[in-house]
Amino acid sequence: MCLQGCFSVLIFDDVGRVLKRVDLHSDTGIWAVEIPAYSWHTVVSHQSGTVMFEVKPGPYSPIEDKDFASWAPTEISSESLLVMGWYACARIGDIAPTWVS
């Protein structure tokens, strides 16, 4: 849920193709989205000060939260800033570029 600011949720297939994009903004009609279980997805903030609220069924399992798609760079890689820029403008049907050389 978008409590303040704006962000997008992207849902992907196994090769990194964007299947769905939902743009959420606290000042408009779209402020919540349900993400299908076990789907490749990401969230990208578009505004400083954005506040999100996430609800997940328990119990919490930290191992599952760190299962990254083979086409996505890791959080600490030098490509992570590049992928964030791509996420910000990616549209339905776009396929993630190859990030790892």
PEZIVEN-V434155 format. One line per field, one symbol per residue. phi: phi as a letter, one per 30 degrees, with the letter a starting at -180 (. if undefined). psi: psi as a letter, one per 20 degrees, with the letter a starting at -180 (. if undefined). burial: b if it has 24 or more other ideal C-beta (glycine too) atoms within 12 Angstrom, else e. A space follows every 50 residues. Layout:
BEGIN
phi = ???
psi = ???
burial = ???
END
This chain:
BEGIN
phi = .cdaiaabcccccdcjddcabbccbdcbdcbbbcceehcdabbbdcadid bcbcbbdcddbddddcccdddcdddcddddddddddedcdcejdceddcc d
psi = qohqbqrqpppraijjpohqpppqpijaiojqqpppqkqprrppqipqjp pqpppqqrqpnhghikoqqhipqrhjqhihhghhhghhiqrphqpprohp .
burial = ebeebbbbbbbbeeebebbbbbbbbeeeeeeebebeeeebbbbbeeeeee ebeeeeeeeeeeeeeeebbebbbeeeeeeeeebbebbeebeeeeebeebe e
END
